């Protein structure tokens, strides 16, 4: 499945403008044959927007979800987008979430970030408690994760054991941690025998400097696409044939000895 990575910080603070950016990028992705476009973390509203996070948060089935579904349906491309989620009960909890919407506008899966990074996120978000969220899309089992989550080996291994083929990771990766995009993500893909789409923000925003370097890493540890530091739409294929062949020759998962790992939990 051709996958488009939308490396962009959008227009922080403006949902309307970010939907326009997504609409334009989805059109370009579809024209290039993509079946899926993935945004960065908190793309819908912006990341470093302080108390506006709570003000702009919406439920998973809110107006913005409908707008994204319309974009997906009009361009015929699935969309995974990052956003602040207000719990459906209308309470105070806000989650750092990613939602996957199919090319016909159906909401397929919604994931809440389980590992919050730093004081900023702990001040503004409630952590999710469901580590593995998946959906089937175009013949692949697609999993969802956000930024810091991918840095925990147990998290990604749980996806591997649950059969994830393509792991989508919207991110807000900042300086000086660019080694995560450059080194950690390809290793995660290799050791878990999956594709990992890691999609970053870019440039200065509030107190942060986002480093770009979005990548689609394959099960062989090779980056199939790698963005630079600026705004960019990059495309690469998640190939189920290559994935099957790689899993056949790489014994990591079948050579595991879970009985030895009890001390980890």
Buried (B, 14 or more C-beta within 10 A) or exposed (E): BBBBBBBBBBBBBBBEEBBBBBBEBBBBBBEEEBBBBBBBBBBBBBBBBEEBBBEBBBBBEBEBBBBBBBBBBBBEBBBBBBBBBBBEEEEEBBBBBBBBBBBEBEBBBBBBBBBBBEEBBEEBBBBBEEBBBBBEBBEBBBBBBBBBBBBBBEBBBBBBEEEBBBBBBBBBBBEEBBEBBBEBBBBBBBBBBBBBBBBBBBBEBEEBBBBBBBBBBBBBBEBBBBBEBEBBBBBBBBBBEBBEEBBEEBEEEEEEEEEEEEEEE
